[in-house]
C-alpha cells in the first residue's frame, strides 16, 4: 500500500482525532521534530526535491531522525530512516580517519613524503610553464607529503584520464600508479586544489603499510568498531533494495527525472567489476554517519575505548591548509570556526559543531536540483538549529 510522506500522515492523524473517529496521540510521530519534515515539504510538493533523511544528534544521543518525500517517486516508495545513499565525497574524511589510525601507531607521519611508501612517486615533476603548444616540467621544492594529499595542497589534479567514464573500474593500485605518471599542477603547499587522487593515494598507503586491502582495513579498524553496519563500497542485496533513487533536473530545469549514479559502474554490488574508491565510493545511512561524527566529538572515544587518539582527531578537524591560503581544509574535512564536515556529489552533507555539540546529517540523492530545490538543505539546517540549538538544551 502506498504511504503518504510523514507530514501528510501527521496532518491526517490530527484530522481523524479531531473528528472523533479514533484517538491517536500525535506524539507517536515525534511532534517535537515535526518542523524538520515540514521545513522541506514545499520543495517536495513542487517536485524540486524527491525526499530526504534528516538526522540531528549530539555526541551521545540521536535527537531526531526524520524523513519526508520519496525514495522512489515512480513507485511512491517513501523515504525511510534506514534508506541507503551514495555518500560520494563524504567518504574522504572516513578515509582520512582510517589513515590516522596508522599515524597513531607510528607507522605513518603526516610529514612523510608519499614516495616513502609508494616508490612510483619518486621524481614526480611540477609544471613550470604550459600553453597549447608545450609543457615545461621542473623538480618541485619538495615531494608531496601525506599531509598534502589529505589537505588537497599536493598539486595533484582531480582525477586521472584513465578514470573515465567511471571512477571505480580499475584497481586502486593501478589508479594510483597513473597519478604518479602524471605531474603536479603547482608547487606543493602553494595552492589548494580539490583532488580525488590525493585521497585515493591515502587509501593505497593504508594498503602498503597494513598489508591489507583498503576495504578490509577500513572494515576491521573503523567501520566495525563504530557499528557502521550499512556502510560499504558494495551494497548487499538487502542494502541495494534500500538505496534511494537518484534524480536530476528535468528538461528546462523543471521537475525531476530519475538518473543513475553516472560516476559508478552497475550493478553496484559487483565486487568483481567494481573496486573500492577511498575518495568517494562509500554507501551509508544517516545513523552510520552519526556514529562517525559522535566518535569525533568524543575525541576519538567509542564505547569507552580510545579508537583514535585525541591528537589525531584534532588534526583531522583543524585547518591544515597553509595560513596564507584562504581555503579552510583539515585532513579530509572542510573546516571552519568550531565546525567540520563534508558534502557529496549527489548533494548529501554532514557536519558537526564542536561549540553547540550538534551533528547534522542531510541525505538526499540529487545530481542537481530544479527550481529552488537546492535551498532545501538550508531549510533543514535552519529548522534544526531552531529546534535543537544551544538555547534549546
SULRANOR-V190866 format. One record per helix or strand of 3 or more residues. SS is the DSSP state (hx for helix, st for strand). FROM is the first residue (numbers start at 0). LEN is the number of residues. If there is no record, write none. Layout:
ss,from,len
SS,FROM,LEN
SS,FROM,LEN
//
This chain:
ss,from,len
hx,5,14
hx,25,4
hx,30,8
hx,40,5
st,50,7
st,61,11
st,83,3
hx,87,17
hx,113,3
hx,118,3
st,124,6
st,134,5
hx,145,6
hx,171,10
hx,195,15
hx,213,13
hx,236,4
st,245,4
hx,250,3
st,255,4
hx,285,12
hx,309,8
st,333,3
st,338,5
st,348,5
st,358,5
hx,372,16
hx,389,3
//
